[in-house]
């Protein structure tokens, strides 16, 4: 059950091979196989020292993950996914909360949401910030969460 899952985080250099394999396999299972999107999931963002990977699962078998990237405007959330058996149990929200805490409230954060999931991100303060666009055959919408300045 999702409530029992420990949220973990680390930069690429801090991750062991089994964890990297588990994260990449989960992303492949969801984005490439389930969503039928043939695209190069692995990119230089994964190994960028500023990227923080977040995941939850049992040991090195993640059932949900996302990554927090460097972005010219602040930070970017990407590759948010969860196994079908864990969806709807709040795990992606816990990962997103951890990533937002890592970034800090003053940092502007952007993401490209699959359009059907935009409501999920709105609950965390994100708003649509542009027109819908098609990526890999799936409608997306750019979203932004402004940083809070004192």
C-alpha positions in Angstrom: 0.0 0.0 0.0 1.3 3.5 -0.9 1.0 4.8 2.7 3.8 2.4 3.7 6.2 3.4 0.9 9.3 5.3 1.9 10.1 8.3 -0.3 13.7 8.4 -1.3 15.8 10.8 -3.2 19.3 11.2 -4.6 21.4 12.5 -7.4 22.6 10.1 -10.1 26.1 9.7 -8.6 24.5 8.7 -5.3 22.3 5.9 -6.7 23.3 2.3 -7.0 22.9 0.3 -10.1 19.8 -1.6 -9.0 18.0 1.7 -8.2 18.9 3.3 -11.5 17.7 0.1 -13.3 14.5 0.1 -11.3 13.7 3.8 -12.1 14.5 3.4 -15.7 12.5 0.2 -16.0 9.5 1.9 -14.4 9.7 4.8 -16.8 10.1 2.5 -19.7 7.1 0.4 -18.6 4.9 3.4 -18.3 6.0 5.8 -21.0 7.3 3.6 -23.7 5.3 0.4 -23.3 2.0 1.4 -21.7 1.7 4.8 -23.5 3.1 3.5 -26.8 5.7 6.3 -27.0 8.9 5.3 -28.7 11.3 8.0 -27.5 14.8 8.2 -25.9 13.9 8.2 -22.2 17.5 8.2 -21.0 19.0 11.6 -21.5 21.8 13.8 -20.1 19.3 15.3 -17.5 19.4 12.0 -15.6 23.1 12.3 -14.9 23.2 16.1 -14.5 24.6 16.8 -11.0 21.7 19.2 -10.4 19.0 16.6 -11.1 17.4 15.0 -8.0 15.6 11.7 -8.6 12.7 10.8 -6.3 11.2 7.4 -6.0 9.2 5.1 -3.7 9.0 1.4 -3.5 10.3 -1.7 -1.8 14.1 -1.8 -1.8 15.4 -1.1 -5.3 12.1 -1.8 -7.0 10.5 1.6 -7.5 6.7 1.8 -7.9 6.7 5.5 -8.5 9.3 8.1 -9.5 9.9 11.6 -10.8 12.9 13.9 -11.3 13.6 17.5 -10.4 15.7 19.2 -13.0 17.6 22.4 -13.5 15.7 24.8 -15.7 16.6 28.3 -17.0 13.6 29.7 -15.1 14.2 27.8 -11.9 13.5 24.1 -11.7 11.5 21.6 -13.8 9.5 18.5 -12.8 9.6 15.6 -15.2 9.1 11.9 -15.8 6.4 11.6 -13.1 5.0 8.0 -13.2 3.6 5.3 -11.1 2.8 1.6 -11.7 -0.8 0.9 -12.5 -1.3 -1.1 -9.2 -0.2 2.0 -7.1 -2.2 4.7 -9.0 -4.8 6.6 -7.0 -3.2 6.0 -3.7 -1.5 9.3 -3.3 2.1 8.2 -3.9 2.7 10.6 -6.8 1.5 13.4 -4.6 3.9 12.4 -1.9 6.8 12.4 -4.4 5.7 15.8 -5.8 5.5 17.2 -2.3 9.1 16.0 -1.6 10.4 17.5 -4.8 8.7 20.9 -4.1 10.2 20.9 -0.6 13.6 20.1 -2.1 13.3 23.0 -4.6 12.0 25.4 -1.9 9.0 27.8 -1.9 10.9 30.7 -3.5 11.8 28.7 -6.7 9.7 28.9 -9.8 8.9 25.4 -11.1 7.7 24.4 -14.5 6.4 21.1 -16.0 4.7 19.7 -19.1 1.6 17.8 -17.9 -0.3 15.3 -19.9 -3.5 17.2 -20.3 -5.7 14.7 -18.5 -3.4 15.1 -15.4 -3.4 18.9 -15.2 -5.9 18.8 -12.3 -3.5 16.8 -10.2 -0.8 19.5 -10.6 -3.3 22.3 -9.9 -3.7 20.9 -6.4 -0.1 21.7 -5.8 -0.3 25.3 -7.0 0.5 24.8 -10.7 -1.4 26.8 -13.4 -1.6 26.3 -17.1 1.0 28.5 -18.8 0.5 28.2 -22.5 -1.3 26.3 -25.2 -1.8 22.6 -25.4 0.7 20.7 -27.5 1.1 17.2 -28.9 4.1 15.3 -27.8 4.6 11.7 -28.7 0.9 11.5 -29.7 -0.3 12.7 -26.2 -1.8 16.1 -25.5 0.3 18.1 -23.0 -0.1 21.5 -21.4 2.8 23.6 -20.0 2.3 24.5 -16.3 4.1 26.8 -13.9 4.2 27.3 -10.1 5.5 30.7 -9.2 8.0 31.1 -6.5 6.9 32.8 -3.3 9.0 35.9 -2.6 9.0 37.6 0.8 
